[in-house]
Amino acid sequence: MPRNGPEYREGVNNFIQSSLNTSAFNGRIKYPCKRCAVTVYLDRKDVREHLFCVGFDKNYANSIWVFHGEEPSPSRVDDEVLSDEESNDGPVMIYDFPQAGEGETNLEVQKFHQLVQDAKTKLYPGCDKFTNLSFILRLHQMKCLYRWSDTSLNHMLQLLNDVLPNGSNLPKNLYQMKKIMADLGLGYTKIDACPNDCMLYWKEKVNDEKCNVCDVSRWKDPLIGKKSGPAKVLRHFPLIPRLKRLFMSRKTSKLMRWHKKGHSKDGKQRHPSDSLAWKNLDEKYPEFARDARNLRLGLASDGFNPFSNMSTNHSTCPVVLMVYNLPPWLCMKDSYFIMSLLISGPKDPGNDIDVYLQPLIDELMELWNGVETYDALTNDTFILRAALLWTINDFPAYGNLSGWKTKGYLACPHCNVDTCSHYLKKK
């Protein structure tokens, strides 16, 4: 309907009121405007402004949404499922999986159908607001936002199971909840590390008890051994499944081609694809540049204190990747940042960060050679490749990541041997 007509105005008001009654979160709701596409929570006034100024997303009526009390469409639920990362800025995607052939065992398809079943199953008989999956994701979001401990969430799940009527499908504890969420592909692997940052207990060294470099025990208490737990742990969030997941949504898969098919080439610097590094990569590897779906990545890393204070006694180091194929209004949005590694403290790895980058480097090498990926937009598979364009960091971290000495005689990586260096005279 025309957005300046009384019917549209009445429809928007009814939609907002209905959403506030059924699915408000802290007095705010998600809304399906063309720009935001059910990704953020806003109050009544801002939602009304978006829906009048931008308009409704045309895909809203033909898709599965669980934010405003809608019932999933039985005719489409087996082909499409909504997967919300449950962050305030999380991308909303509709995933399409290839169907397994006759007699074929496809683990991904089996997991997908299990997710569809969880997405259709009501939280309890007669519940109209939540499905099993949507309620679990909402609990996970609240756990992250309000920093609930595992113990507190376990007690919350026990209380909810006692309160909900018989026949509810809510998990009994955090362990069962994590098993359901693991099928969403949001998990990570733990890799033990030497407390002195010498090596990872990984691949052929996975069963070693001591560091091969400094001979320090792998465990917190060498006398107790494995029962005391590892002295240091690297958390690895596999990159390849997360990148392949971007092509399981028709909408996102189309956006991954934007840099080549939707970007105007007017000679101005509007997107990373206009940079010299991007163009140089395309010239050097024309086969890589031929397919617009091949990914260009950026890597950022720096230490931070996770305990919300300015103390330098602890430093945890995340390694984050950005996908530059997306349009500029999405590629630098935190919902599309992919954390690949989380290096635990208490001290910064410094020059030894290369030890922790080994799992990521292996994945990047595999991506450069190509991995088979399903594309929902074309409904076929293709060989996905990826290249790392650059790293983003401050000058000291640049020295750690690149291996260039950023202090002393040849401190400038641009000037190299032509660096103008002068020693101060001693007094």
Sequence and secondary structure as in RCSB ss.txt:
>XXXX:A:sequence
MPRNGPEYREGVNNFIQSSLNTSAFNGRIKYPCKRCAVTVYLDRKDVREHLFCVGFDKNYANSIWVFHGEEPSPS
RVDDEVLSDEESNDGPVMIYDFPQAGEGETNLEVQKFHQLVQDAKTKLYPGCDKFTNLSFILRLHQMKCLYRWSD
TSLNHMLQLLNDVLPNGSNLPKNLYQMKKIMADLGLGYTKIDACPNDCMLYWKEKVNDEKCNVCDVSRWKDPLIG
KKSGPAKVLRHFPLIPRLKRLFMSRKTSKLMRWHKKGHSKDGKQRHPSDSLAWKNLDEKYPEFARDARNLRLGLA
SDGFNPFSNMSTNHSTCPVVLMVYNLPPWLCMKDSYFIMSLLISGPKDPGNDIDVYLQPLIDELMELWNGVETYD
ALTNDTFILRAALLWTINDFPAYGNLSGWKTKGYLACPHCNVDTCSHYLKKK
>XXXX:A:secstr
  TTSHHHHHHHHHHHHHHHHHH BTTBEE  BTTTSS SEE HHHHHHHHHHT B TTSTTS   SSS    TT
TTTT EEEE  STT  EEEE      TT   HHHHHHHHHHHHHHSBSSTT  S BHHHHHHHHHHHHHHHT  H
HHHHHHHHHHHHHS TT    SSHHHHHHHHHTTT   EEEEE TTSS B  GGGTT SB TTT  BSBSSTTTG
GGG BSEEEEE  HHHHHHHGGGBHHHHHHTTHHHHT   SSS  SGGGSHHHHHHHHH HHHHHSTTSEEEEEE
E  B TTSS  SS  BEEEEEEETTS HHHHTSGGG EEEEEE  SS  GGGHHHHTHHHHHHHHHHHH EEEEE
TTTTEEEEE EEEEEEE  HHHHHHHH    SSTT  TTTGGG         
